Amino acid sequence: MNKHLTGVASALFLLAGVGIAAAQSTVVIQPEQETVIREYVQKQPLASIEVPGIELNIGTKLPETVELHTLDVPDVNYRYVVIDGRTVLVDPDSREIVHIIN
């Protein structure tokens, strides 16, 4: 009985670890893509906004009141906004910050 419980507990820990790893998927913006994004943002300037109470970190969810703008860059399916002078890429479905360009 004890061996059975140990096996079940091990399986649960393994599954929990896989779930955490999947939840922390990393968005990789290649240097070439970041260059194209910078150029696009310079050509389509937005006024920088402030979002009180929000820390600019990967994974931070932006409120619905923040308007996200289309990023017309090949192979990049994110929206952007300029917050505190920094270009922030956002997943339009979850509204989570996925990349910050200084």
Sine and cosine of phi, psi and omega as CSV:
sin_phi,cos_phi,sin_psi,cos_psi,sin_omega,cos_omega
0.00,0.00,-0.68,0.73,-0.02,-1.00
-0.89,0.46,-0.64,0.77,0.01,-1.00
-0.90,0.43,-0.61,0.79,0.00,-1.00
-0.90,0.43,-0.70,0.71,0.01,-1.00
-0.91,0.42,-0.62,0.79,0.03,-1.00
-0.90,0.44,-0.66,0.75,0.03,-1.00
-0.90,0.44,-0.67,0.74,0.02,-1.00
-0.90,0.43,-0.69,0.72,0.01,-1.00
-0.89,0.46,-0.66,0.75,0.02,-1.00
-0.89,0.46,-0.68,0.74,0.00,-1.00
-0.89,0.45,-0.65,0.76,0.01,-1.00
-0.90,0.43,-0.67,0.74,0.04,-1.00
-0.89,0.45,-0.64,0.77,0.02,-1.00
-0.89,0.45,-0.73,0.69,0.01,-1.00
-0.90,0.43,-0.62,0.78,0.02,-1.00
-0.90,0.44,-0.65,0.76,0.03,-1.00
-0.90,0.45,-0.65,0.76,0.03,-1.00
-0.91,0.42,-0.65,0.76,0.02,-1.00
-0.90,0.45,-0.66,0.76,0.02,-1.00
-0.92,0.40,-0.68,0.73,0.01,-1.00
-0.89,0.46,-0.64,0.77,0.01,-1.00
-0.93,0.38,-0.60,0.80,-0.02,-1.00
-0.94,0.34,-0.39,0.92,-0.04,-1.00
-0.98,-0.21,0.56,0.83,-0.01,-1.00
-0.87,0.49,0.62,-0.79,-0.08,-1.00
-0.97,-0.23,0.71,-0.70,0.08,-1.00
-1.00,0.01,0.81,-0.59,0.00,-1.00
-0.93,-0.36,0.90,-0.44,0.11,-0.99
-0.98,-0.20,0.89,-0.45,-0.01,-1.00
-0.92,0.39,0.48,-0.88,0.01,-1.00
-0.81,0.58,-0.61,0.79,0.02,-1.00
-0.90,0.43,-0.65,0.76,0.03,-1.00
-0.90,0.43,-0.66,0.75,-0.01,-1.00
-0.89,0.46,-0.62,0.78,0.05,-1.00
-0.88,0.47,-0.71,0.70,0.01,-1.00
-0.90,0.44,-0.65,0.76,0.02,-1.00
-0.89,0.46,-0.72,0.69,0.02,-1.00
-0.84,0.55,-0.72,0.70,-0.01,-1.00
-0.89,0.45,-0.67,0.74,0.01,-1.00
-0.88,0.47,-0.72,0.69,-0.03,-1.00
-0.91,0.42,-0.58,0.81,0.04,-1.00
-0.91,0.41,-0.57,0.82,0.00,-1.00
-0.99,0.17,-0.38,0.92,-0.01,-1.00
-0.86,-0.51,0.89,0.46,-0.13,-0.99
-0.90,0.44,0.65,-0.76,0.08,-1.00
-0.89,-0.45,0.51,-0.86,0.13,-0.99
-0.94,0.34,0.68,-0.73,0.05,-1.00
-0.95,0.32,0.67,-0.74,0.02,-1.00
-0.90,-0.43,0.25,-0.97,0.13,-0.99
-0.91,-0.41,0.63,-0.78,0.05,-1.00
-0.82,-0.57,1.00,-0.06,-0.04,-1.00
-0.84,0.54,0.67,-0.74,0.06,-1.00
0.99,0.12,0.03,1.00,-0.01,-1.00
-0.93,-0.36,0.77,-0.63,0.10,-0.99
-1.00,-0.09,0.70,-0.71,0.01,-1.00
-0.98,0.18,1.00,-0.05,0.03,-1.00
-0.69,-0.72,0.48,-0.88,0.11,-0.99
-0.86,0.51,0.74,-0.67,0.02,-1.00
0.99,-0.11,-0.25,0.97,0.04,-1.00
-0.92,0.40,0.72,-0.69,-0.01,-1.00
-1.00,-0.04,0.80,-0.61,0.02,-1.00
-1.00,0.06,0.59,-0.81,0.00,-1.00
-0.93,0.37,0.34,-0.94,0.00,-1.00
-0.88,0.47,-0.35,0.94,-0.02,-1.00
-0.95,0.30,-0.27,0.96,0.01,-1.00
-1.00,0.08,0.86,-0.51,0.00,-1.00
-0.98,0.19,0.82,-0.57,0.04,-1.00
-1.00,-0.10,0.63,-0.78,-0.06,-1.00
-0.93,-0.38,0.57,-0.82,-0.01,-1.00
-0.92,0.40,0.65,-0.76,0.03,-1.00
-0.93,-0.38,0.97,-0.26,-0.07,-1.00
-1.00,0.04,0.94,0.34,-0.02,-1.00
-0.79,-0.62,0.77,-0.64,-0.01,-1.00
-0.84,0.55,0.64,-0.77,0.08,-1.00
0.90,0.44,0.32,0.95,0.08,-1.00
-0.81,-0.58,0.92,-0.38,-0.08,-1.00
-0.97,-0.25,0.61,0.79,-0.01,-1.00
-0.92,-0.39,0.21,-0.98,0.13,-0.99
-0.95,-0.30,0.17,-0.98,0.02,-1.00
-0.65,-0.76,0.31,-0.95,0.07,-1.00
-0.45,-0.89,0.44,-0.90,0.05,-1.00
-0.96,-0.29,0.89,-0.46,-0.02,-1.00
-0.85,-0.53,0.80,-0.61,0.00,-1.00
0.77,0.63,0.62,0.79,0.05,-1.00
0.98,0.19,0.10,0.99,-0.02,-1.00
-0.90,-0.44,0.70,-0.72,0.05,-1.00
-0.98,0.19,0.81,-0.59,-0.08,-1.00
-0.88,-0.48,0.84,-0.54,0.07,-1.00
-1.00,-0.01,0.70,-0.72,-0.14,-0.99
-0.75,-0.67,0.68,-0.73,0.13,-0.99
-0.95,0.32,0.87,-0.49,-0.08,-1.00
-0.93,0.38,-0.40,0.92,-0.01,-1.00
-0.98,0.20,-0.75,0.66,-0.05,-1.00
-1.00,-0.06,-0.28,0.96,-0.07,-1.00
0.90,0.44,0.39,0.92,0.03,-1.00
-1.00,0.00,0.61,-0.79,0.07,-1.00
-0.93,0.36,0.78,-0.63,-0.02,-1.00
-0.92,-0.38,-0.34,0.94,-0.01,-1.00
-0.31,-0.95,0.59,-0.80,0.02,-1.00
-0.82,-0.57,0.78,-0.62,0.04,-1.00
-0.95,-0.30,0.85,-0.53,-0.02,-1.00
-0.98,0.19,0.00,0.00,0.00,0.00
